[in-house]
Every structure is written in C-alpha cells, then in structure tokens.
C-alpha cells in the first residue's frame, strides 16, 4: 500500500521525486499553487502547455524536469477538465491519472497539490479522501498468478502539500478515511479477481473467520447441516447442483452501548453457470465475479475495527456455487424458504435472489432494524444503467437518499429504480406463494420486489451492482476486472453510523 501523508508548506520547497500540479481545461497561464510552481520554473509550465498543446482535459498528463530550479526532480501536470463540471470525482480521476503516470516514471515519492481544495463548495476532507482513493485504486493490479516476477509498484509515498494551516486537520481526516475505503476496496478486488477454484464457499468462510480473528468480531459459519436445520431451503436448493458445500457466513460487530442493529448482506455465488437454465458459454469465465456482493460485505466488516460505528452490525454472506448436475434444482421445483414462503423456481439462473431471500429473512429474525444488500443480481440492470451505475431500490425514502448521497461522494454511483407495486402481480405463481423470475421485462425491478417480500416492514435497500462490478476495460481508478463496486458505499455507510452516535 502507498503511504499517504500531509504537510503544511509550499509546493515550491518540498523535496520529492515528482511534484503533481493541475490545470483546468482551457487555461493557458496557470494560477494558484500551479502558478507559483510555474514562476519558480521560469515559466516552464506555461511553455509546456503551449508547446505540447496541453488542453487540461480531465486525466491528461504531461511531465517536465525541474532541472534543479525547485527541489522536486520532476513535475507532473494533470488536467482537471472544465472548471464548471469539477467535483470530487474529478479529484479522484485526476489523482488516479497522476499516480499512474508517476508509477510509469518509476517515482518513489510524490508530493501533490490537493486538487479541488481551493474551489468553493468542495470540502477539503472530501477532496483529500478522493485523492487517496484515486492514487491507491488507480495503481491497483492483480498479479497473484503471474509466474514471471512482476515489477513491484515503485510509488511508495504520496504527500499532500497545503499552504493553509487551517485546512490541515480536515485534510488529515479525509486521508484517514480514504485509506480505509481504499484498503477495503482493494481487499474486495483481490477476492473478486481470484479464481473460482480458489475462492470457493469454504474459502470465503475461512476468509471471514480470519477477518473475525484479526478484528475482534464474532463469526459463525454454518455448514449444510446447520443451514438445513435453520430451514434455509432456498440456499440449499441453489447449492444442491454443486460439489462444493454451501456456507452461510455470519459476522457480528458489537458496539459499546449500541441501541440498534443494522445488517449488510452480500450475494456470495462463487461461480454462476446458471444451473440447469445454463448461461451461454461466451463470457462465462467472468461469472467468478458473482460473489462481488459478499466480497464487499467481507471487506466492510474487515474495516469495521477502524471505523468503530455506533451501531451493532451484522455482516451476512450466503455462499455457494450455482452448477448444473443430476442433483441440481430444476425449473418448476417448489421450495419453502426460511421465512416460510413457498417459491416456485422457474429459472435457476435467477439464483441470487433465492440465497439473499433466506439471508434477508435471517437478518430480520436477528432483530436488524435496517438492512442493506449488495448483489450482482440482474443482467437487466447492466442494460438499463450500463457499467458505471448501480441500481438501488428501497422501501424507505430516507435510506435511499442517504445511499444516493454516499454514492455521489464516492463516485460509486447508484440510481433509484421504482418498486412498482403493480409489478408484484408478475411474481404470482400458480402453484406456490411466489415465483423467482417473471421474465425479462422490468427484470431488475421484479428482482427487487422479490427480495422485498422477505424484509417485511424493516427499512431496507437493495443495490444491484451487476453493471460496475466487473469492468471489461480499464477506467480512471480501476483496471479491467473486479472493481469492488459497492464496497465504498458500505464502508461510508458504516462511517456515517459512527458520526450519528
């Protein structure tokens, strides 16, 4: 992990391998901190902007050598895009671009201006958090299975330099939070990017037990017999086609003097073939990512000892493979859920809602007063919202507004879809209380409506991360592969519980 520090001082006086400054799109003569560096370099930045036709587009970079005119050996100029469009997400993206450029230059220590700190309306703490996330997540790589010794990340330290001493406490607070959110996201990415022959339900359970040992949490891992004795028959139905035994993972954090309990629930399908409703072979290798929700929950629970929220927290992850075999659940089978409702399973590839239904009902029975679930639930959500935005559905207006706000701050965007009551008719079964898949139309919404059947009146929100969970090409702060979508939302949600104590 990169070490992040904060210092009060002048950009023109700091000693480092590379100094990061910025420029808005369309600006030809820099001002502020960038202008001060330009003057110390005898106008070299202005010359660079003109000669290289540097436009200042968001994430654009250019490099020059200081030639001893300032203590920094090199200067990296990064574009911020248009000033009127700039947000903390711009900070995150600019930071990621600059960090990747520094890594290519084999730089060890970077000093950087705090992008956005001088812009009215932007909180210095949020800017610092976004800067840390951009650098840490933008330089992430998954190299576990490379047999040729990979070149290690050269970038060891990023130091934020701020002239205004009054902003330093807020910046340090933002850095501390950004380190937590980044570390959690990287942990989730590592789980998602690993292979399904390694990250089995048993491996997820062992990971949860290790998290509990290292962070002072309670952990219970339920095996097949315990799952059966509880009556979690939907989880068992999905699992019965696989040679890998299912696990139901329960992590618990107990806050001193807490008066309420919240639950975070993650879908843990460690490989999804679709079952007997089998998926097309094209792209099936990416179905190892169907445990991204569980990865987000485990990562958030791992961070909880650093957050110390003001409520008790249950982290739940039903974990299994979804495989076809002679023993697999069949389309048309009826199964009784943990909550007692009977479910006609008319599509075995709509399995995520089945295992989540048992987990959500369990959270209710354990006394959770607020529940979030995160899941790669529906391909329909990818069609509706693409790869950059998750869908969110909720039975509670205040909760969904909080999640939308957190998503905007984190650049982990969520967009609300309606739990349209008339569509409940689509879930009706001729032979059971409910069926799991009414078909393709409004499939994300009907998936949410199915889950709502198992939470009763408890405030609940469902986040469908199917789109952004696994990227087919690199983005500013995420390479191709598992992104850890939803992780930062859960971590910031827990942080806000801390603030509300």
C-alpha positions in Angstrom: 0.0 0.0 0.0 1.1 3.6 -0.7 1.8 5.6 2.4 -0.2 8.9 2.5 1.0 11.9 4.5 0.0 15.6 4.9 2.3 18.6 5.3 1.9 22.3 5.7 4.2 24.2 3.4 4.9 25.5 -0.1 4.9 23.4 -3.3 8.0 25.1 -4.5 10.0 23.9 -1.5 9.1 20.3 -1.0 11.7 17.6 -1.7 10.4 14.7 -3.8 10.9 12.7 -6.9 7.8 14.2 -8.6 5.5 17.1 -7.8 1.9 17.0 -9.1 0.2 20.2 -10.0 -3.0 20.7 -12.0 -4.7 22.8 -14.7 -8.3 23.4 -15.7 -9.3 22.9 -19.3 -8.8 26.0 -21.4 -6.4 27.7 -19.1 -3.1 28.7 -20.7 -1.5 30.7 -17.9 -1.8 28.8 -14.6 -2.6 30.4 -11.3 -2.7 29.4 -7.6 -0.3 26.7 -6.5 0.4 25.7 -10.1 1.2 29.3 -11.0 3.6 29.5 -8.1 5.4 26.4 -9.3 5.4 27.8 -12.9 7.1 31.1 -11.7 9.7 29.1 -9.8 10.4 27.2 -13.1 10.7 30.5 -15.0 7.5 29.9 -16.9 8.4 26.3 -18.0 4.8 25.1 -17.3 3.3 27.8 -19.4 5.8 26.9 -22.2 4.9 23.2 -21.8 1.2 24.0 -22.1 1.8 25.9 -25.3 4.3 23.6 -27.0 2.6 20.3 -26.2 -0.9 21.8 -26.8 -1.9 20.7 -23.3 -5.6 21.1 -23.1 -6.2 20.3 -19.5 -8.7 17.6 -20.2 -9.6 15.5 -17.1 -6.8 12.9 -16.6 -4.5 14.3 -19.3 -0.9 14.4 -18.1 2.4 15.9 -19.1 5.9 15.8 -17.5 8.8 18.1 -17.3 12.2 18.0 -15.5 12.7 20.8 -12.9 16.5 21.0 -13.8 17.2 22.0 -10.2 15.1 25.1 -10.2 12.9 23.6 -7.4 13.7 20.7 -5.0 11.2 18.3 -6.8 13.1 16.4 -9.6 10.1 16.2 -11.9 6.7 18.0 -12.3 3.6 16.1 -13.4 0.9 18.4 -14.8 -2.6 16.8 -14.7 -5.7 18.1 -16.3 -8.9 18.7 -14.3 -11.3 19.2 -17.1 -13.8 22.0 -17.2 -14.0 24.1 -14.0 -17.8 24.3 -14.1 -18.0 20.5 -14.2 -15.4 19.8 -11.5 -16.4 17.6 -8.5 -14.7 15.3 -6.0 -14.9 12.6 -8.7 -12.7 14.9 -10.7 -10.2 14.9 -7.8 -10.3 11.1 -7.8 -9.8 10.7 -11.5 -7.0 13.3 -11.7 -5.3 11.7 -8.7 -5.5 8.3 -10.4 -4.1 9.6 -13.6 -1.2 11.3 -11.9 -0.4 8.3 -9.8 -0.3 6.0 -12.8 2.0 8.4 -14.6 4.3 8.6 -11.6 4.4 4.8 -11.4 5.4 4.7 -15.1 8.2 7.1 -14.3 9.4 4.8 -11.5 8.8 7.5 -9.0 9.0 6.6 -5.3 7.8 9.8 -3.6 5.2 12.2 -4.9 4.2 15.5 -3.4 0.9 16.8 -4.7 -1.3 19.8 -4.6 -4.8 19.0 -3.2 -7.0 19.1 -6.3 -10.2 21.0 -5.6 -9.2 22.4 -2.2 -9.5 26.0 -3.5 -12.8 25.6 -5.2 -15.9 26.9 -3.4 -18.3 24.3 -2.3 -15.8 21.4 -2.2 -14.9 20.1 1.2 -11.2 19.7 1.8 -11.7 16.5 3.7 -13.7 15.0 0.8 -11.1 16.2 -1.7 -8.4 14.5 0.4 -10.4 11.3 0.6 -10.9 11.3 -3.1 -7.2 12.0 -3.8 -6.2 9.0 -1.7 -8.7 6.7 -3.4 -7.6 7.9 -6.8 -3.9 7.1 -6.2 -4.4 3.9 -4.3 -7.1 2.4 -6.6 -5.7 3.8 -9.8 -2.5 1.9 -9.4 -4.1 -1.4 -8.3 -3.0 -4.6 -10.1 -3.9 -8.2 -9.6 -0.7 -10.2 -10.1 -1.1 -13.3 -8.0 -0.9 -15.8 -10.8 1.9 -14.2 -12.9 4.8 -16.7 -12.9 7.3 -14.1 -14.2 8.2 -11.9 -11.2 6.1 -8.8 -11.7 7.7 -5.4 -11.4 6.6 -4.0 -8.0 4.8 -0.7 -7.8 7.5 2.0 -7.5 5.3 4.5 -5.9 5.7 4.3 -2.1 4.6 7.7 -0.7 2.1 10.4 -1.6 2.4 13.6 0.4 -0.3 16.2 0.2 1.1 19.7 0.5 -1.2 22.5 1.7 -0.2 26.1 2.4 -3.2 26.9 4.5 -2.6 25.5 8.0 -6.3 25.9 8.9 -7.2 23.2 6.3 -4.7 20.6 7.6 -6.9 18.9 10.2 -9.7 18.4 7.7 -7.3 17.1 5.1 -5.8 14.6 7.6 -9.3 13.4 8.5 -10.0 12.8 4.8 -6.8 11.0 4.2 -7.5 8.7 7.2 -11.0 7.8 5.8 -9.6 7.4 2.3 -7.1 4.9 3.5 -9.9 2.8 5.0 -12.1 3.0 1.9 -9.3 2.2 -0.5 -7.9 -0.7 1.6 -11.4 -2.2 1.8 -11.9 -1.8 -2.0 -8.5 -3.4 -2.8 -9.4 -6.3 -0.4 -12.7 -6.9 -2.3 -11.0 -6.6 -5.7 -8.5 -9.3 -4.7 -11.3 -11.7 -3.8 -13.2 -11.0 -7.0 -10.3 -11.2 -9.3 -9.1 -14.5 -7.8 -10.4 -17.7 -9.5 -13.5 -19.8 -8.6 -11.4 -22.9 -8.0 -9.6 -21.0 -5.2 -12.4 -18.7 -3.9 -14.9 -21.4 -3.1 -17.7 -21.0 -0.4 -15.3 -22.7 2.0 -12.6 -20.2 1.2 -14.9 -17.3 1.7 -15.9 -18.7 5.1 -12.2 -19.1 6.0 -11.6 -15.5 5.0 -14.5 -14.4 7.2 -13.0 -16.3 10.2 -9.6 -14.7 9.6 -11.3 -11.3 9.5 -13.0 -12.0 12.8 -9.8 -13.1 14.5 -7.9 -10.0 13.3 -10.6 -7.5 14.1 -12.3 -8.8 17.3 -15.5 -9.8 15.6 -17.8 -12.7 16.3 -18.0 -15.2 13.4 -20.3 -18.1 12.8 -20.0 -20.3 9.7 -23.0 -22.6 9.2 -22.5 -25.8 7.2 -25.0 -27.8 5.3 -26.5 -29.5 8.4 -26.9 -26.2 10.2 -28.3 -24.5 7.1 -30.8 -27.3 6.8 -31.8 -27.2 10.4 -32.5 -23.5 10.1 -34.8 -24.2 7.1 -32.7 -22.1 4.6 -34.0 -24.3 1.8 -33.6 -21.7 -0.9 -29.9 -21.5 -0.2 -29.7 -25.3 -0.2 -31.7 -25.5 -3.5 -29.2 -23.4 -5.3 -26.3 -25.3 -3.8 -27.5 -28.9 -4.5 -26.1 -28.9 -8.0 -22.5 -28.3 -6.9 -19.8 -30.5 -5.4 -18.8 -27.5 -3.3 -20.7 -27.4 0.1 -22.5 -24.1 0.8 -21.7 -21.9 3.7 -23.8 -19.3 5.5 -21.4 -16.7 6.9 -22.4 -14.5 9.9 -20.0 -11.8 11.2 -21.0 -9.6 14.1 -19.6 -6.3 15.4 -20.9 -5.2 18.8 -20.7 -1.5 19.5 -20.4 -0.5 23.2 -23.8 0.9 24.4 -25.4 0.4 21.0 -29.2 0.7 20.9 -29.7 -0.7 17.4 -28.5 -3.3 14.9 -28.0 -2.9 11.2 -27.3 -5.7 8.7 -25.3 -5.7 5.5 -25.9 -8.7 3.2 -23.9 -9.8 0.2 -24.6 -12.3 -2.5 -21.9 -15.0 -2.5 -22.3 -17.0 -5.7 -18.6 -18.0 -6.1 -19.4 -19.3 -9.7 -22.6 -19.0 -11.6 -23.1 -21.3 -14.5 -26.8 -20.5 -14.5 -27.6 -24.0 -13.2 -29.9 -26.1 -15.5 -31.0 -22.7 -17.0 -27.4 -22.6 -18.2 -25.8 -19.4 -19.4 -24.2 -19.1 -22.9 -20.5 -20.1 -22.8 -19.3 -16.7 -24.1 -18.2 -14.6 -21.1 -19.0 -17.4 -18.6 -15.4 -17.2 -17.3 -16.3 -13.8 -15.7 -19.0 -15.4 -13.6 -16.4 -15.8 -10.8 -17.5 -12.2 -10.0 -21.0 -13.3 -8.8 -19.7 -13.1 -5.3 -18.9 -9.4 -5.5 -21.6 -8.5 -3.0 -20.2 -10.9 -0.5 -16.7 -9.5 -1.1 -18.0 -6.0 -0.4 -19.6 -7.2 2.8 -16.4 -9.0 4.0 -14.3 -6.0 3.1 -16.6 -3.6 5.0 -16.6 -5.9 8.1 -12.8 -6.1 7.9 -12.7 -2.3 8.0 -15.1 -2.0 10.9 -12.5 -2.2 13.7 -11.0 1.0 12.2 -14.4 2.7 11.8 -16.0 1.7 15.1 -19.6 2.6 14.1 -22.2 3.5 16.7 -24.5 0.5 16.0 -24.2 -3.2 16.1 -23.5 -4.6 12.7 -24.4 -8.0 11.2 -22.4 -9.0 8.1 -24.1 -11.8 6.3 -22.9 -13.7 3.2 -24.8 -16.8 1.9 -22.2 -18.6 -0.2 -22.5 -21.3 -2.8 -21.8 -22.2 -6.4 -24.7 -22.4 -8.9 -23.9 -25.5 -11.1 -25.8 -28.0 -13.3 -25.8 -31.7 -12.3 -28.0 -34.6 -11.9 -28.8 -33.3 -8.4 -29.4 -29.7 -9.4 -32.6 -27.9 -8.6 -34.9 -28.0 -11.7 -37.1 -25.3 -13.3 -40.5 -25.8 -11.8 -39.4 -27.1 -8.4 -41.1 -25.5 -5.4 -39.1 -24.8 -2.2 -40.1 -23.5 1.2 -37.9 -20.5 2.3 -36.5 -19.7 5.7 -39.3 -17.1 6.1 -41.9 -19.8 5.3 -43.0 -18.6 1.9 -43.0 -21.2 -0.9 -41.1 -20.3 -4.0 -41.5 -21.8 -7.5 -38.1 -21.7 -9.0 -38.9 -21.3 -12.7 -35.4 -20.1 -13.6 -32.4 -21.5 -12.0 -30.3 -18.6 -13.3 -32.2 -16.2 -11.0 -30.5 -17.8 -8.1 -29.0 -14.7 -6.3 -32.4 -13.6 -5.1 -33.1 -17.1 -3.7 -30.0 -17.1 -1.4 -30.5 -13.5 -0.5 -34.1 -14.1 0.4 -33.1 -16.6 3.2 -30.3 -14.2 4.4 -32.6 -11.2 4.5 -35.2 -13.1 6.5 -32.5 -14.3 8.8 -31.4 -10.6 9.3 -35.0 -9.7 10.2 -35.2 -12.6 12.7 -32.0 -11.4 14.3 -33.5 -8.0 15.0 -31.9 -5.9 12.3 -33.5 -2.5 12.3 -32.1 -1.5 8.9 -30.8 -3.8 6.1 -28.7 -3.2 3.0 -28.0 -5.9 0.5 -25.5 -5.7 -2.3 -25.6 -8.1 -5.2 -24.7 -8.7 -8.9 -28.4 -9.6 -9.3 -29.5 -8.9 -12.8 -28.1 -8.5 -16.3 -31.1 -6.3 -16.9 -29.5 -3.7 -14.6 -26.5 -3.6 -17.0 -28.8 -3.0 -19.9 -30.7 -0.2 -18.0 -27.7 1.6 -16.4 -24.6 0.4 -18.1 -21.2 -0.2 -16.5 -20.8 2.9 -14.4 -24.0 3.0 -12.3 -25.7 0.5 -9.9 -29.4 0.3 -9.4 -30.9 0.9 -5.9 -34.4 0.0 -4.7 -35.7 0.6 -1.2 -38.8 0.6 0.9 -37.5 3.6 2.8 -37.1 7.1 1.3 -34.6 8.4 3.9 -32.3 5.4 3.5 -32.3 5.5 -0.3 -31.5 9.2 -0.2 -28.5 8.5 2.1 -27.2 5.9 -0.3 -27.5 8.1 -3.3 -25.6 10.9 -1.5 -22.9 8.4 -0.4 -22.6 7.1 -4.0 -22.2 10.6 -5.3 -19.4 11.4 -2.8 -17.6 8.1 -3.5 -18.0 8.1 -7.3 -19.7 4.7 -6.8 -23.0 5.9 -8.3 -26.4 4.5 -7.7 -29.6 5.3 -9.5 -33.1 4.6 -8.0 -35.4 2.3 -9.7 -39.0 2.0 -8.5 -40.5 -0.9 -6.6 -43.6 -0.5 -8.7 -46.4 -2.2 -6.8 -48.4 -3.3 -9.9 -45.5 -5.4 -11.0 -46.0 -7.6 -7.9 -48.6 -9.4 -9.9 -45.8 -10.7 -12.2 -44.4 -12.6 -9.3 -47.5 -14.6 -8.6 -47.2 -18.4 -9.1 -50.0 -20.8 -10.0 -48.6 -23.4 -7.6 -46.7 -21.5 -4.9 -46.7 -18.2 -3.0 -44.3 -16.6 -5.4 -42.1 -17.4 -8.3 -38.5 -16.3 -8.6 -38.4 -14.9 -12.2 -41.3 -13.4 -14.1 -39.2 -12.9 -17.3 -37.1 -10.3 -19.0 -39.4 -7.2 -18.7 -38.5 -5.0 -15.8 -36.3 -7.8 -14.5 -34.3 -5.6 -12.2 -37.4 -4.2 -10.6 -39.1 -7.6 -10.2 -35.9 -8.9 -8.6 -36.1 -6.1 -6.1 -39.8 -6.8 -5.5 -39.0 -10.5 -4.9 -36.4 -9.5 -2.2 -38.8 -7.1 -0.6 -41.1 -10.0 0.2 -38.6 -11.2 2.8 -37.9 -8.0 4.8 -41.4 -7.1 6.0 -41.5 -3.6 7.4 -37.8 -3.3 8.2 -36.1 -0.3 6.4 -34.2 -2.0 3.6 -32.3 -1.1 0.4 -31.1 -3.4 -2.4 -28.1 -2.3 -4.5 -27.7 -4.2 -7.8 -24.0 -3.8 -8.8 -24.2 -6.1 -11.8 -23.0 -3.3 -14.2 -20.0 -1.8 -12.4 -18.9 -4.9 -10.5 -16.6 -6.3 -13.3 -15.1 -3.9 -15.9 -14.3 -5.1 -19.4 -11.8 -2.2 -19.9 -9.8 -0.1 -17.6 -11.2 3.1 -16.1 -9.5 6.0 -14.3 -9.4 4.3 -10.9 -9.9 0.6 -11.8 -8.2 -1.7 -14.2 -10.1 -4.3 -16.2 -11.6 -6.9 -13.8 -13.3 -6.8 -10.4 -13.9 -3.2 -9.3 -15.1 -3.6 -5.8 -18.3 -1.7 -6.6 -20.5 -1.3 -3.5 -17.6 -1.6 -1.1 -17.0 2.1 -0.6 -20.8 2.6 -0.2 -20.9 0.1 2.6 -17.8 1.5 4.3 -19.1 5.1 4.1 -22.5 3.9 5.4 -20.8 2.5 8.4 -18.7 5.7 8.9 -22.0 7.7 9.0 -23.3 5.3 11.6 -20.2 6.4 13.6 -21.0 10.1 13.0 -24.5 9.6 14.3 -23.7 8.2 17.7 
